[in-house]
Amino acid sequence: MAKDTKATADSIERIKNIRNIGIIAHIDAGKTTTTERILYYTGENHKIGEVDNGEATMDWMEQEQERGITITSAATTCYWKDRQINIIDTPGHVDFTAEVERSLRVLDGAVGIFCAVSGVEPQSETVWKQADSYGVPRIAFINKMDRMGADFYAVLDEIRKKLGETPAPLFIPIGKESTFSGVIDLVKMRAVRFDEATQGENYSYEEIPEEYTETAAEWRERLIDAVSAQSDEITDLYFSGKEIPESLILSTLCKSVLERTLLPVFCGSSLKNIGVQPLLDGIVDLLPSPLDVKPVTAENPKKNESVSLKADPSGPGAALVFKIQNDPQAGLLAFIRVYSGTFKSRLSVYNVNKKKKERVNKILRMHSNKSEEIEEISAGDIAVVIGFKEAQTGDTITSDGREILLEKIEFPSPVISVAVESDSADETEKLLKALKVLSLEDPTFTWREDEETGQTVISGMGELHLDVLTTRIKKEFRVECRVGNAQVTYREGITSSVTWEYKFSRIIAGKENEAALTMRLSPRAAGTGNSYKVVAPTREIPEEILEAIETGVRNAFSSGIKFGYEVCDVEAEISAIEYNPLTGTALAFTSCAAMCFDEAANQAGPVLMEPVMNVKITVPNEYTGDAIGTLTTRGGIVESIESRTTDSQIRAQSPLRYLFGYSTALRSATQGRGSFSMEFDHYAPKAG
């Protein structure tokens, strides 16, 4: 008994020491560079890899090294002050939003990185809102303090105004731009200098330079004021003139991060090796462990009840597959986050979504694209499983066959397509294999065979997304193929409500198959997606018949109405079901539901729907009018213009079909100084 108690205590202590964090930000804010420094200073790398020369450890995919951007969310484990840090390095480009989305789902904390020159950029806001939706506790790092135009205090203001956060700087910079040379620790009230000769690995503490004593005192006062608003104990000590213990400040900050009432802010220059170790201290001291965050809620679909899962290694095993990645040698790698229990290698587990058993052949601790084999993985940890055959992103895995589902990860629909053609039957076979693997890896990538043209059409989130995918098909999978021009991926919708009755009766293999349904179709608000529900009495209806009806409707959603495009923003409501135990088969009800949907939809004013994008443009102030002109001539509607000191941010909406080649038009109108990003917002009826 004593041995079991000690083992449990050791397991709990191990979970306390885990930090599952993500690095999130706008493209080019320095996420990967910062991660490289973290890996170097924690001893994970023997040398620092640079993004600019294609040596970054986290950007291990060939195209990431060629393009200097992060495409996949590489996972790696490192250690700092006896704490285990599992890091997910996420993309900053909006085309790869799925990578961000699925990473945030499994994280306990995140580091938001902001450029000291550009401040809070459009994608920073997008990722921040994604993190808000998952309630992820965060700290912030203002990077690139050595760059021309760096302004730490201006970025603090933008964080306050644009993100609605209450920033609490724990460090302020010594100098800026070319004079940036270190940071001032406002908790310990000392300067920190980093040794250039050892690439910042060695650092020292000094007295605060005389010219910064007044500034440091002012910001220390602001910090104490911010934390005192979170702690009565600090308030009492402050008003009584007593010393406020450092441990009390940190524990209050830790609580504030978890409750998201304060945003601790660090600063530095990852490229110049300044300020990364204090950030590491902040990660282990302020971001929560799996034990600190709320227990995750799973659903038991059969009993229609919720189950709370604590981070208990001795509890029932439950894990979420949050990423699938193809390895040429090992096959499919399933990245999992364990929420409860312990999973051991060489044992069988249960895939709840697929209702199939899977086998855990190996468990790997990942170090970017390297790995080490481990025997087990317990609650709170992240690792990779080899051996799963059926698993996809979003699947729930249990160790004891329990029917529970962790929250499904929702991904945006692809909005842009290209046709891909191969030259021979052998190449076509290789192409189909590549497409199957890529669609397993990336839920925002889909493909289909065009019945009219015989072409294979692949769809993704943007031109860069598809460019990366087609390049991977050619280089990584060695498929010889031709790629067509980018096209908009349309959807179909309806404009009115219709109630329709349908009876299905067929003799198949000498047996009668009968089904009858009443279905009501209604248009839903833009961007709300499809909805399916049954309001008919179901007490006498077998479960397999109800599942068959839903399958028929879901299939109809996918196959379209008039043009073969997927249906969007439609509600299907089953108001009556006629079931005969002698002739009512699952096949009959699946077919009946699909045909009923098809006839009802054709009477409900079907319409072609096109993707409308949110567009964010950043241009120097003198080109604001020119930039607006390039957009309005392409059907864009400007929603807001924010003027800053040197540039303006324009927010607008425009149908995607008008935005092909827009980056060239914008650069031409702004002498190459304008930039823009776009993300899908909703589908709307296609005009013209």
N, C-alpha and C positions, 0 to 999 in steps of 0.2 A: 504493500500500500504506500509506504514511504517513497519507494522507487517511482511509482506512478505519479505521486504528487510532485516529486522533483522533476519528472519528465514534463508534466503539464506546465509547471512553473518555468522551465527552460524554454518551452515552446512559446509561452506568452511573452517572455522576455525577448525572444527572437522576433516575434511579430512587432513588438514595441520599437525595435531597432530598424524596421523596414520603412523606407520612404518611396512610394510610387509616384513619380513626378513626370510632368511633361514640360517641354520647352516650346512655348507658343509665341508667335509674333508675325508681323508683316514680312514679306520677302525682303531679303537683304538687311534685316535688322541685326544680324549676327548670331542667329540661333546655333548654327552648326559650329561656327568658330568658338562660341562660348562653350559648347559641349566638348569640343576638342581640348580646350584648356582644362575643363573639369576632369576629363579622362587622364590627362597628363599629370595634373597635380594629385590625383588620387592613386597614381601608380598603375593605371590601367594601360596606358600607352608609354612606350619608352621614348618616343619623340612626338612633337606636336605636328599634326597634319594640318595643312592649310587648304581652305576651300579654293583659293585663287589658283593654286597650282595642282588641284585635283588629287590631293593626298588625304582629304578628310576621312577619318575612320568611319564616322556615321554615314557619310555619303559613299557607301560601298558599291552601289549599282553603277555600271559603266556610264550610263547617261547622266547620272547625278554628277559624276566627276567631270564629264565633258561640258555640261551646261552650268555647273556651279550652283545648282539649286537642289533642295531636298525634295524628293518625289515620294518615297515610301517613309513610313515612320519606323525607323530602325530602333530596336530595343537593345539596351546594354545595361550591365550591372557593374557598379563600382562601389568602393567603400571609403568612408570619411569619418574619422573619430569613432570607429567601431560601429558605424551605422551602415546598413546596406541601402544603396540608392539604386532603384530601378528607373532608368531614364528612357523616356520615349521622345525622340527628336522628330517633331512633326513638320510638315511642309508649311511654307508661308504663302504659296501661290494658291489663289482661289480655285483653280481647276482641280486641285487635289484635296478639296474640303473633306472628302470621305475619310482620308487618312487622319485628319484632325478629329473628326467626329468620333471615329471608333476608338481613338486613343483617349479622348476626354472621358468616355464612358467608364473606363477602368482605372482612372487615376484618382489618387487621394489629394493631390496638390499640383500646382503648376507654377512655373516661373515665366512671367510675361516680360519679354525683352523689347525695349523701345530704343530707337536710334535717337541720339542726343541732338541730331541735326533735323531729322524729319518729324520727330515727335510721334504722336498717335496717328498712324496712317490708316487708310480705309480697311485693309485686311486685319489690322490690329483690332479694330472695332468689331469686325465680323467674328474673329476668333474669340474675342472677349465675351461677346454675346452667347456664343456656343458654350463657353465655359460657365457663363451665368446659368444657362439652361440646365446644366448638370450640377450646379452648386459647388463647383470646384474651388477650394481655398487657394489663394494666390499670393505671391510676393512679386515685386517688380525689380528689374535691373535696367538702368538707363546706360546703354552701351555707346561706344564710339565717342567718348568724351574728348578724344584726341583730334577729332575731325574739325575742319574749318566750318564755322557756323554752329558749333556745339553750344547748347544752352540748357543746362540741367534744370534750371528753375522754370523756364518756359515749358518744358516737357511736363513738369509737375502740374502746372496750370492746365495743360491739355488733358492730363489724366483725370483731373478733377472735373473739368467741363464736359469732355466728350464721353468719358466712361462712367461718370457719376460716382467715382471712388473718392475716398478720403485718404490721400497719400500721406504716409508718415515716414519721411526720410530718416534712415538710421545712419547713413553716411552722406557726406557732401564732398564735392571734388576740391582738390587743391589745384588751382589753375584750370585752364580749358584750352582747347585746340592744341597748338604746339607747346604750350606751357603746362599742360596737364601732367602731373608728376606723382599723384598719390591721392589718398582719400582720408577724410577725418571721421573717426568713429565717434558718433554722438552719444552712444551709450557709455563707453569707457572714457570718452573725452581725451582722445589721443590721435596723433597722425599715424598713418600706415604707409610705409614706402616699400616699393617692390624692386628687387635687384635685377637690373637689366641683363647682367652677365649670366645669370642662371635662368633666364627666360621667366623671371618673376617667381620662380620656385622658392627662393629665399626672400623673406620680407621682414621688415623690422618696425618697431614702434618708436615714435619720437614725440617730443613735445609739439603741441600745435604751433605752427609758425605764427609769429607775432601779428602779422598782417591779417591772420584769419581768426584770431581769438574772439573778436567781437562778433563776427559772422557765426562762428561755431557756438558761441554762448546763446545767440538769438535762436538758432535752429534747435539747440538742445532744449531751450525753453518751450519751443513749439512742440517738440516731441513729448516732453513731460505733460504739456497741456493736453495733447491728443490721448495719451495713455491714461491720464487721470480721469478723463471723461468715461473711460471703460472700467475704472477701479476706484471704489470708495476708499480703499486702503491707501492708494497712492495719493488721492486727494487729501486725506487726513495728514499724511506725512508731509506733503507739500506745504499745506497751510500752517503746520506747526514748525516749519523750518528745519525738519529733520532730513537726514540723508535717505535717499530712496535706493534700496538695494538693487543691484543690477539684475539679480535673479527674479525680483518682483516685476521689473520692467519687461523682462523676456517672457515670463509666464503670462503676463497680461497681454503682450503682443501675440503670443501663441493662441490664446483664447480668442483674441480679436480677429486673427486670421481665420480660425475655424468658423467663427460666426460671421465673417466677412464684413466687419464694421470698420476695420482699418486695413490699409494696403502698405505694408513695410516696403520701403524703396532703397535699393542699393545702386551704386554707380561704379563705372570703370571703363576700361577699354580692353576687351578680350584680345584684340589683335596685338596690343602693346603689353599684354600680360599684367594688367593692373586691375585689381578689385575682384578677381575671381574667387580667391580663398575666402574672403568675407561673405561672398554669395553662398559658397558651400556651407559655411557656418550657419547662414540663414536657412538653408534648405533643411539641415538636420535639427536646428533649434526651433524653427517656427512652423514648418509645414507638418501636417499631422501624419501619424502612423495609421495603419489600417484599424487599430483599436480605437483611435480617436474619432473617426468619422462614424456617421450613423450606420447601423446595420442595414444591409441591402434588403429590399423586399422582392420576393419571388411570388409568382402566381401558380396556384394549383388549378389548372383549367377544368379538371374533372369535378372537383368539389367546389369550384368557383370561390376560392378563398385565398387570402394572402398568407405568406409564410415569411417570417423575419429570420434572416441568416446573419448570425454573429461571426466575427473573425475568430472562430474557435477551431484549432487544429484537430480536436477530438470529436468534433461535431460531424453531422452527415455531409458527405462530400458534394460540393456544388461549385461549378466553374463556368465561366463564359468564354467562348472562343471569340476573340476580338480582332483577329487578323489571320489570314491564310497567305502563305508565301511559298512559292515553288523553288525548290532547290534541285539543280540538275542531278546531283548524286543521291540525296536522301529522299527526294520526292516532296510531298506536301508537308510544310511545317505549320503546325497549328499553335498560334500564340494564345495562351490562356491566362486568365486572371482567376485565381482560386478565392472564393468568398467564404467557404466553410469546409472543414474537414481536411483530409490529406489524400493525395493521389500518389500511388506508387507505380514504378515502371514494371512492365511485364504482367500487368493485370488488366482485366476487362472493365470497361465503364459503359455507361448508357447515354446515348445521344437522344435527348428528350424530343427535340424538334423532328428528327428523322425517324424516331421510334425504332432505333437499331442499336445493337451492341457494337462498340468499337474497342480496339485494343491499344493500350499504351505500350508501345515497343521500347521507346526511350524518352527520357525527360532531359532537356538541355537548358543550361543556364547560358543565356546569350551575351556575348560581348561584341556588339555590332554584328559583323559577318563571321565572327569566330564563336566557338562554343565550348562548353565543358559539360560532360555527362554527369547528372546527379540521380540519386536513387528515388527521391520523392520530392513533392512540392506541397507545402501546407498553406492554410488560410492566410490571406493577405499578400501572397507572393505572386510573381509573374514569371512564367517560363514558357518553353516550347515543347510540344509533344510531337513525336514522330510515330506514325502508325495509323492515324485516323484515315479512313477511306471516304467517308460521307460528309464529314464536318464542313460547315461553311461559316462565314462571319455571322455572328449573332446567335449561334447555337448554344444551348445549355447542355452541359455535361454533368451527370451525377454518378457517384461511385456505387450507389446501391439500387439503381433502377427506379428511383422516385420520379414521379411525374410532376415536376415543377419547372416553371419557365422564368428565367431572369429577364429583365426588361429587354425587349427587342430593340435593336439599334435601327433607327430610321435613317435612310439615305435619300438625298434628292434624286429626282429622275434625270437621266441624261438628256441633253438638249441639242446635241450636234452630232451629225453622222457623216461617215464617208464609206464609199464602196471599196471593197478589197477583192481583187481577182488574182487567182493563181493560174499558172500556165499548163499544169498537167495534173493528172489524177493523184500522183504521188505528192505533189506540192499541196493539192487541195486537202489531202488527208493530214499532212503536217500542219496546215493552216487551222483546220478544225480542232486538232489537239491543242494548238497554241491558244486558240480562242477560249476553249474550255478551261484551261489553266488560268488565263488572265481574268476570266469572269468569276472564277472562284476567289482569286486574290482581291479583286476590286469590284465591290457591289455597284459602283456607279458606271461600270462598263458593261454594255450588253451587246448582243449580236443576233442577227436573224438572217434567214435566206429570203431574198426578194423573189417571190413566185413569178412575177412578170418578167424580170430581167435575168433571173438566175444568179444574180450577184450576191455576195455576202456583204451585208451592211453592218458596220460596227458603230456604236454610239457612245458618247462620253460627255464630259462636263464643259469642254472648251477646246479651242484649236490646239493649245499646248498639250492638253491631256491626250488628245488623239494622236498628235505628232509623236509623243513619247511612246504610246502604245504601238503604233505602226512601226516605229524604229525598233522596239523590242521584238516584235514579230519577225522582222527581217534579220536583226543581228543576233539576238539571244536564242531564238528558236530556229534560225537559219531557214526561213521560208522565203522563196522567191515569189514576189507578188507585186502587183501594181495597185496604187492607191489613187482613188478619184478625188475630186474636189469636195470640200466640206459642204454639207447641206444641213438645213434646219431639221430637227426631229419634231414633227408635229404630233398633236394629240387630237382626239375627237371628244366633243361634248354634246349636251342637249340644251335646249332653250326653254322647254316647257315640261310640265308634269303629265304623266300618262299612267293609267291603271290598265293592265292587260291580263286576260285569262288565256291559258294555253293548256291543251290536252295532248298528251303524247301516247301513241299506241302503235306498237310494232310487234311482229312475230319474228323473233330472232332464235335461230337454231331450234325451231319448233316450239318455242315457249313464248307466251304472251308477256309483253313488257308494257305496263301502263303507268302513267303519272299525270297529275293535273295540278296546276299552280295558278295563283293570282299574284301578280307582281306590280308594284308601283315604282316607277322611276321618276326621280326629281333632280333638277340641277342644284348643285351646292355652290357656296361662295368660292370665288377664285382662290386657289392655293390650299383649300382644305382637304383635297384628296377624295378618293372614293370611300363610300361607306356601304356596309352590308348589314342588314339586321332582319330578324324574323319576329313578327308580331302575331303570327298565327298561333293557335293552340298547338302545342307539341307533345303533350303528355302521352298520346298514343302513337307517336311517330318514333321509330327506332333511330338510334344515334347515327348509324351508317347512312340512313336516308337523309338526315339533316346535313351530314357532311357532304353527301353527294350533291345536294342542292347548292350548297355554298361553293363547291368545286365548279359546278356549271356556271354560276354567276361570275366567279373569279376568272374563269377561262374566258368568258364573254368580255369582261373588262379588258383583258389582254388582247383579244383578237379584233376589237374595234367594231364600228357600225357600218359605215359606207366605204371608207378609204383604207381600212386595214390598220389604222394607227390605234394605239392604246387609248382607252377611254379615261378621261380625267374629270374630277369634281362632279361625280354622279352618285346619288344615293339609290340603292336597290333595296326595297322593302318587300318581304314576302308576307302577304296578308292572309292567304288561305292555302292549305295543302290538302289534297284529296289522295288518301293512301289506302290501297287494298293489299292486305298481307299476302294474298295469293298471286297477284300480278305486279305489285309495286317493287321494282328492283332499283338498285343504286344506279345502274346504267340508264334506266328510264328517267329517273329524276335528274341526273346530270344533264342528259340531252334535253329534257323538258325545260330546265332552268335556262340553259343556253339559248334555246329557240325562243322562249318567252321573252328573254332580254332583248334578243335581236329584233323581234317584231315590235316590241314596245318602244325601243330606242328609235327605230325608223319612223315612228309616229310622234316622237317627242321633239321634233325640230332639230335634227342632228346638224352640227356645225364643226368646221375645221378649226382647231385651236392652235395658236402659235406661242412659243415661249417669249415672255417679256422679261428683260433683264434689268437689274439695278446696276447703274453705271456710276462709277466714282472717278472723277477726273481731277488731277492736280496739275496746275499750270502756273508759271510766273504771272503776277498780277497784270502785267502789260498785255498778256495774251488771253485774258479771260473772255473778251468779246469774240475773238477768233475761235476759241475752243467751243463756245456756245453755238456759234454759227455752224461749225462742222457737225455738231450733234443734231441741231434742229432740222438741218437739211436732210438728215437721215431718219426722220420720224421720231426723234427723241423729244421728250418733254422734261424740261428742267424743273426740279422740285425745290432746290435750295442752292444758294451760293454763299460760301463762308470765306471772307477775306482775312488773310493773316498778314504778317509783317512783309513777307516777300512773295507769297504765293496765294492762290485761291483754290478751294476745293469745291467742285461742282458735283451735285448729286442729281441724277436724272433717271428716267426709265425709257427704254426703247425696245421695240421688237428685235430679236436676235438677228433676223434676216438682213437688217440694215447695218449690222455692226461688223460684217466680214470686211477685213481690210481697214477697219477704222483706225488702228494704231498707226498705219502709214499716213492716213489723212491728218491725224492729230499731230504727228511729228512734223509733217510738212507745214501745217498752219502755225506751229509754235517754234520753228527752227530747231526741232529735235528736243525741246525742253519740256514738253508735256508728257504725262504718263496717265494711264487709266487702268482700272480693273473693273470686271463685271461679274455678277453672280445671278443665278436664276432667281426670279421672284415668284412668278405665277404664269399660268397659261390664260390667254384671252382669245376671243373669237378673231380669226384672221380677217383683216379688212382688205378690200380690194381684190 
